[in-house]
Amino acid sequence: MPRYPAPWWARRRKIQLPYINTFKTIWEYEESFLARRIDFSSSIGPECPLCGGLHCCRQISPYLRYAIELFPEFKKKRIPVARFLCRKTGKTFSLLPFQLIPYFQYTLSAVLGTLLLGLGCRQTGQRGFHGASVQVDPESLVTPWLVACWLMAVLKGLQRAHAVLGRWYDLNAISIAPQRAMGWEEVSAYLLCFGWNPQLHSRPVFCEVLHRYCRTTKRFLFGIPSQERIRRSTFSMEKAL
């Protein structure tokens, strides 16, 4: 018998959980994974995240997914992702390293770095979407439309996490009203709260932000994992009916 009730998403077929780590890049993660130097068990803990039973899950063969990095240079490669089987339910879950975003081929560093380029372009009077897209490697196939999609994805993630992030960062300067403007200005406001200095073009302390949020909530800050995509799709259909 499980010690705790199973979470609602334990009934889903595909489940993605964040793997919090200290690797500086996704390539360091890959190297350690292939060398079998990662102890995933310590990250999961003794309780199975699906059924709550002690020492219930076991690691099975991983799956591969693409990771595209843009900084400091363009690189595209398939990355192994760890998978585990819950012996009680027979269901599997994967641990996606937080350097990646669910259902995004481009790494978190690539997405955030490109958005910082866009913010820099706007400070000089240029168009952020276009300016950012022309500053990355042409082989990366980054377009203004893709940059716009990234901006909205990051903004929605920050908005969803606003209450939790407000425990650690002073977000009083950011409006949470329904009519608030969505775009570069609001993302810039969040970054400033996290410690970004636009004059020095320094990168925000996103590692700290991500570590805190993921460890506290066991959820991804950006992107929608498999289990939540199914739930949101069902909710949207119910609203339509």
C-alpha positions as CSV (number, residue, x, y, z in Angstrom):
1,M,0.0,0.0,0.0
2,P,1.3,3.5,-0.8
3,R,2.2,5.7,2.1
4,Y,0.6,8.7,0.4
5,P,-2.2,9.1,-2.1
6,A,-1.0,9.0,-5.7
7,P,-1.0,12.4,-7.5
8,W,-3.7,12.9,-10.1
9,W,-1.2,12.7,-13.0
10,A,-0.1,9.2,-11.9
11,R,-3.0,7.9,-14.0
12,R,-1.5,9.3,-17.2
13,R,0.5,7.3,-19.7
14,K,3.3,9.8,-20.3
15,I,4.7,11.5,-17.3
16,Q,7.7,13.9,-17.3
17,L,9.3,15.1,-14.0
18,P,12.1,17.6,-13.7
19,Y,15.6,16.3,-12.9
20,I,17.4,19.0,-10.9
21,N,21.1,18.9,-11.3
22,T,24.3,21.0,-11.1
23,F,25.6,20.5,-14.6
24,K,26.5,23.7,-16.4
25,T,25.4,22.5,-19.8
26,I,23.2,19.8,-21.3
27,W,26.4,18.3,-22.8
28,E,27.9,17.8,-19.3
29,Y,24.7,16.0,-18.4
30,E,25.0,13.8,-21.5
31,E,28.6,12.9,-20.8
32,S,27.8,11.9,-17.2
33,F,24.8,10.0,-18.3
34,L,26.7,7.9,-20.8
35,A,29.5,7.3,-18.3
36,R,26.9,6.1,-15.8
37,R,28.0,8.6,-13.2
38,I,24.5,10.0,-12.4
39,D,22.7,8.6,-9.3
40,F,19.1,9.2,-10.3
41,S,17.9,7.2,-7.2
42,S,19.1,9.9,-4.9
43,S,17.2,12.5,-6.9
44,I,13.9,10.5,-6.8
45,G,14.2,9.5,-3.2
46,P,12.9,6.2,-1.6
47,E,9.2,6.9,-2.5
48,C,7.9,6.2,-5.9
49,P,6.5,9.5,-7.4
50,L,3.6,7.5,-9.0
51,C,2.3,5.3,-6.2
52,G,4.2,6.5,-3.1
53,G,5.5,3.1,-2.3
54,L,9.0,2.6,-0.9
55,H,11.7,1.5,-3.4
56,C,9.0,0.7,-6.0
57,C,10.4,2.2,-9.2
58,R,13.3,0.9,-11.2
59,Q,15.3,2.4,-14.0
60,I,14.6,1.1,-17.5
61,S,16.1,1.9,-20.9
62,P,16.2,5.7,-21.7
63,Y,14.8,7.4,-24.7
64,L,16.5,9.9,-26.9
65,R,15.4,13.5,-27.8
66,Y,17.0,16.3,-29.7
67,A,18.7,19.2,-27.9
68,I,19.7,22.3,-29.8
69,E,22.1,24.8,-28.2
70,L,22.9,28.2,-29.6
71,F,25.4,29.6,-27.1
72,P,28.4,29.8,-27.2
73,E,27.9,28.1,-30.6
74,F,25.2,26.2,-32.5
75,K,25.1,22.5,-31.7
76,K,22.4,19.9,-32.2
77,K,22.5,16.4,-30.8
78,R,20.2,13.6,-29.4
79,I,20.3,13.4,-25.6
80,P,19.4,10.4,-23.5
81,V,16.6,10.9,-21.0
82,A,16.2,8.6,-18.0
83,R,13.1,6.5,-17.6
84,F,11.7,4.5,-14.7
85,L,9.0,1.9,-14.2
86,C,6.6,1.9,-11.3
87,R,6.3,-1.8,-10.3
88,K,2.9,-1.3,-8.7
89,T,1.1,0.5,-11.4
90,G,3.1,-0.7,-14.4
91,K,3.4,2.9,-15.6
92,T,6.6,4.8,-16.5
93,F,7.9,8.3,-15.9
94,S,10.9,10.1,-17.2
95,L,13.3,12.6,-15.6
96,L,13.9,15.5,-18.0
97,P,17.0,17.5,-17.1
98,F,16.0,21.1,-16.3
99,Q,18.4,22.3,-19.0
100,L,15.6,21.2,-21.4
101,I,12.0,22.4,-21.7
102,P,9.2,19.9,-22.3
103,Y,8.4,19.6,-26.0
104,F,11.1,22.2,-26.9
105,Q,14.0,21.0,-29.0
106,Y,16.0,24.1,-28.2
107,T,17.7,24.1,-24.8
108,L,16.6,26.4,-22.0
109,S,19.9,28.3,-22.4
110,A,19.2,28.8,-26.1
111,V,15.7,30.1,-25.5
112,L,16.6,32.5,-22.7
113,G,19.8,33.6,-24.4
114,T,17.9,34.5,-27.6
115,L,15.3,36.4,-25.6
116,L,18.1,38.4,-23.9
117,L,19.3,39.3,-27.4
118,G,15.8,40.4,-28.3
119,L,15.7,42.6,-25.2
120,G,19.1,44.1,-26.1
121,C,17.8,44.9,-29.6
122,R,14.7,46.7,-28.2
123,Q,16.9,48.9,-26.0
124,T,18.6,50.2,-29.2
125,G,15.3,50.8,-31.0
126,Q,15.3,47.6,-33.1
127,R,12.6,45.0,-33.4
128,G,13.2,42.4,-30.8
129,F,11.9,39.3,-32.7
130,H,13.8,40.0,-35.9
131,G,16.9,41.4,-34.2
132,A,17.3,38.3,-32.0
133,S,16.8,35.9,-34.9
134,V,19.5,37.4,-37.1
135,Q,22.1,37.3,-34.3
136,V,22.2,33.5,-33.9
137,D,23.7,30.9,-36.2
138,P,21.7,30.8,-39.5
139,E,21.9,27.0,-39.4
140,S,19.8,27.0,-36.2
141,L,16.7,28.0,-38.2
142,V,15.6,30.4,-35.6
143,T,12.9,32.8,-37.0
144,P,11.2,35.9,-35.6
145,W,8.0,33.8,-35.3
146,L,9.9,31.2,-33.2
147,V,11.3,33.9,-31.0
148,A,7.8,35.3,-30.4
149,C,6.6,31.8,-29.4
150,W,9.5,31.5,-26.9
151,L,8.6,34.9,-25.5
152,M,5.0,33.8,-24.8
153,A,6.0,30.4,-23.4
154,V,8.5,32.0,-21.0
155,L,6.0,34.7,-20.0
156,K,3.2,32.2,-19.4
157,G,5.5,30.1,-17.3
158,L,6.5,33.1,-15.1
159,Q,2.9,34.1,-14.8
160,R,1.8,30.7,-13.6
161,A,4.7,30.6,-11.1
162,H,4.2,34.2,-9.9
163,A,2.8,33.3,-6.5
164,V,5.6,30.8,-5.8
165,L,8.4,33.1,-7.1
166,G,7.0,35.9,-5.0
167,R,8.1,34.0,-1.9
168,W,11.7,34.6,-2.8
169,Y,11.8,37.7,-5.1
170,D,10.1,41.1,-4.8
171,L,7.6,41.0,-7.6
172,N,5.6,44.0,-6.4
173,A,6.6,46.0,-9.5
174,I,4.9,43.4,-11.7
175,S,1.1,43.7,-12.2
176,I,-0.9,40.5,-11.9
177,A,-4.2,42.1,-13.2
178,P,-5.9,40.2,-16.0
179,Q,-5.5,43.2,-18.3
180,R,-1.7,43.4,-17.9
181,A,0.2,43.7,-21.1
182,M,1.9,40.5,-22.4
183,G,5.3,40.9,-24.1
184,W,8.8,42.1,-23.8
185,E,8.1,44.6,-21.0
186,E,6.7,42.1,-18.6
187,V,9.4,39.5,-19.2
188,S,12.0,42.3,-18.7
189,A,10.3,43.2,-15.4
190,Y,10.6,39.6,-14.2
191,L,14.3,39.4,-15.2
192,L,15.1,42.7,-13.4
193,C,13.5,41.2,-10.2
194,F,15.7,38.1,-10.6
195,G,18.9,40.2,-10.8
196,W,19.4,40.9,-14.6
197,N,21.4,44.1,-15.3
198,P,20.5,45.4,-18.8
199,Q,23.4,47.9,-18.7
200,L,25.9,45.2,-18.2
201,H,24.1,42.7,-20.4
202,S,24.5,40.2,-17.7
203,R,22.5,37.0,-17.7
204,P,19.8,36.6,-15.0
205,V,20.3,34.1,-12.1
206,F,18.1,31.6,-13.8
207,C,19.8,28.6,-12.3
208,E,18.9,29.8,-8.8
209,V,15.3,30.5,-9.9
210,L,14.9,27.2,-11.6
211,H,16.4,25.2,-8.8
212,R,14.2,26.8,-6.2
213,Y,11.0,26.5,-8.2
214,C,11.5,22.9,-9.4
215,R,12.7,21.6,-6.0
216,T,9.7,23.3,-4.2
217,T,6.9,22.4,-6.6
218,K,8.3,19.3,-8.5
219,R,7.1,21.0,-11.6
220,F,8.7,22.7,-14.7
221,L,8.9,26.5,-14.7
222,F,8.6,26.6,-18.5
223,G,6.8,24.4,-20.9
224,I,4.0,21.9,-20.4
225,P,4.9,18.3,-19.6
226,S,3.0,15.4,-21.0
227,Q,0.7,14.8,-18.0
228,E,-0.4,18.5,-17.9
229,R,-0.9,18.7,-21.6
230,I,-3.5,15.9,-21.4
231,R,-5.2,17.6,-18.4
232,R,-5.4,21.0,-20.1
233,S,-6.7,19.5,-23.3
234,T,-9.5,17.8,-21.4
235,F,-10.3,21.0,-19.5
236,S,-10.5,23.0,-22.8
237,M,-12.9,20.4,-24.3
238,E,-15.1,20.6,-21.2
239,K,-15.2,24.4,-21.4
240,A,-16.2,24.2,-25.1
241,L,-19.1,21.9,-24.3
